[in-house]
Structures are given as C-alpha cells and as structure tokens.
Amino acid sequence: MRVLVLVKADNTTEAGQLPSTEMLTKMNEFNEQLVNAGVMQMGEGLHPSSRGKRVRFSGTNPKVLDGPFQNAKDLVAGFWIWKVRSMDEAVQWLKKAPFDGGAEVEIRPIFETEDFGDELTPELRAQEERLRASAAANL
C-alpha cells in the first residue's frame, strides 16, 4: 500500500524559517534509511503558505485566494509518499523520524486502482494506466 505522510506546518515553517544543518543532516539520514528499505518513493518540503494560492470552486467562477492562510496547524509543510505493507509499518517508520518539539504528522492511505472496483471500467483503467505512465516520464 502507498501512504501520504503529511508533515504539518507550524509558526516556524509558516514564517519561512529553514531547518538547521543539524536537522537537515538527521532528516537526510532518516530519508536514506527509508530509501534503502524501499519505502520512500518521494518526499519534499513546501514553501510557506504566503507563497501559495488556493482556488475555491463555487458555481462557474473559481475564486483565487492569495496566501498566507490562517491556522498554521491545518497547513502542510512537507510530505512523503511511502510504499509500506500496512499502516502499522508506516507508523513504525514515522516513529523513527527526527521530529520533536510538538511536531504533528498525519499518515493517509492513497487510493489504488483496485480500490475503485467496478466503477473504474476497463476503458477508464486503461486511460489511468496511460496517464500514470506519462506522468512518470515527466519526473
């Protein structure tokens, strides 16, 4: 199964404060463990919401909102995509991450093609496979 691991923002990340060399070193060591175990597929940090935008859809005219956005605890500062055998395995890996100071991280399963059952017709399944292959070529 694949999971999205969401590192929640806080006032420090929203202020644009970058991690220390010590924290970057620890995080790279942790990421190396994940990669060597075949768990980590992707991982990135995000700029603060002040550099982002939101698009709110209501009716026919989407509305664009400029950051920063309120409630730092509801925002995301970074993410990983992991391939694990179970949610329990993801939790065990996350417990090894070099976080402290009240950091909060959320783990969410990613829908896989088979999760959609009969609603994903053979034609839609083939289209999905083509799209995934094209997207992978863009990496």
C-alpha positions in Angstrom: 0.0 0.0 0.0 1.1 3.6 -0.5 0.6 6.3 2.0 0.9 10.0 2.0 2.8 11.3 5.1 1.9 14.9 5.8 4.2 17.0 7.9 2.0 19.7 9.5 3.1 23.3 9.4 3.7 25.4 12.4 4.5 29.1 13.1 8.2 28.4 12.3 7.6 26.8 8.9 5.0 29.4 8.1 7.5 32.2 8.9 9.8 30.6 6.2 12.4 29.6 8.7 14.6 26.9 7.2 15.7 23.9 9.2 19.2 23.9 10.8 22.1 22.0 9.2 21.8 19.6 12.1 18.1 18.9 11.4 18.8 18.6 7.6 21.5 16.1 8.4 19.2 14.0 10.6 16.4 14.1 8.1 18.8 13.1 5.2 19.9 10.1 7.4 16.3 9.1 8.0 15.4 9.5 4.3 18.4 7.3 3.4 17.1 4.6 5.7 13.7 4.9 4.0 15.2 4.7 0.5 17.4 1.8 1.4 14.4 -0.1 2.8 12.5 0.5 -0.5 9.9 2.6 1.5 10.3 6.2 0.3 9.1 6.9 -3.2 9.1 10.7 -2.9 9.5 13.4 -0.3 9.6 17.2 -0.4 9.3 20.3 1.8 7.0 23.1 0.9 7.4 26.9 1.0 5.2 28.7 3.5 1.6 29.4 2.5 2.4 33.1 2.0 3.9 31.9 -1.3 0.9 29.8 -2.3 -2.6 30.2 -3.6 -5.9 28.5 -3.2 -8.6 28.1 -5.7 -12.2 27.9 -4.3 -14.7 26.4 -6.6 -18.3 27.5 -6.3 -20.5 27.8 -9.3 -18.9 28.6 -12.7 -16.3 31.2 -11.5 -13.4 29.7 -9.4 -12.1 32.3 -6.9 -8.3 32.6 -6.4 -7.1 33.4 -2.9 -3.6 34.5 -2.2 -1.7 33.2 0.9 -0.8 33.4 3.7 -3.6 31.2 5.1 -4.8 31.1 8.7 -4.4 28.3 11.2 -0.8 27.0 10.6 -1.7 23.8 12.3 -4.1 23.0 9.4 -1.4 23.6 6.7 1.2 21.2 5.3 5.0 22.0 5.5 6.1 18.9 3.6 5.3 15.4 2.6 6.5 11.9 1.7 5.0 9.1 -0.3 5.9 5.7 1.1 5.2 2.2 0.0 4.6 0.0 3.0 2.9 -3.3 3.8 0.5 -1.8 6.3 -0.5 1.4 8.2 1.3 -0.1 11.2 4.5 -0.3 9.3 4.1 3.3 8.3 3.6 4.3 11.9 6.7 2.3 13.0 8.8 4.1 10.3 7.4 7.5 11.4 8.3 6.9 15.0 11.9 6.9 13.9 11.7 10.3 12.2 13.9 13.1 13.8 11.0 15.3 14.9 10.5 16.9 18.3 9.0 20.0 19.8 5.4 19.2 19.2 5.6 18.3 15.5 2.5 16.7 14.2 2.5 14.3 11.2 -0.5 12.7 9.5 -0.5 9.4 7.6 -3.2 8.8 4.9 -3.6 5.8 2.6 -3.5 6.6 -1.1 -6.3 5.2 -3.2 -5.0 2.4 -5.5 -6.7 1.5 -8.8 -8.2 -1.7 -7.4 -9.9 0.4 -4.7 -12.4 1.8 -7.2 -13.9 -1.6 -8.1 -16.4 -1.9 -11.0 -16.8 1.9 -11.2 -13.4 2.0 -12.9 -14.4 0.4 -16.2 -11.7 -1.3 -18.4 -11.6 1.8 -20.5 -11.1 4.1 -17.5 -8.5 1.7 -16.1 -6.5 1.7 -19.4 -6.7 5.5 -19.5 -5.5 5.7 -15.9 -2.5 3.4 -16.7 -1.6 5.6 -19.7 -1.8 8.8 -17.6 0.4 7.2 -14.8 3.0 6.2 -17.4 3.1 9.6 -19.0 3.3 11.3 -15.6 6.1 9.0 -14.5 8.0 10.0 -17.7 7.7 13.7 -16.6 9.6 13.0 -13.3 
